[in-house]
Amino acid sequence: MSDAPIEFYGASWCGDCVRAQALLEHYGVEFNYHDIDASDEDKAKAIEISGLQKIPVLQFSDGSFLSEPSSPILEKKLTDLDLI
């Protein structure tokens, strides 16, 4: 992983991805975006992380991940990691 605290795997057509990305941008949380439609490697990595074919997948610097998190769950995780 890079210096950003979140690796974000998603796609532009995914409403949950757009919502999660907007929430991160709202709080100014840095993340690396991986477009699973543009890269088979990124798609495979998202599946490897979560074990599911669902997006978004957000992997955090502590090694944990969330798949398809609701806004309140994502906000709680960001708070727990002192990112917001």
C-alpha positions, 0 to 999 in steps of 0.5 A: 500500500502507498502512503494514503490510509485507504485503498479504494476499489470501485467503479464509476457506475456503482452508486455505493462507490460514488457515495463512499468516495463523496464521503471520503472527499467531504472529510478530506480523507486521502485514498488511492482509487482503483478502477476495477473496470480499467484493471483486471488486476485491481478487480482480482485484488478487490475480490482477494481482499473481501472474498466477494464480488461486491464493490466498493472495497475499502482496505485500510492502513491497519489491514482491515477492510469494508465491503459495501459499507453504509455511510454511518459504518464508514464514518465510524471506521474513519473515526476509529482510525482517527482519520476524521 
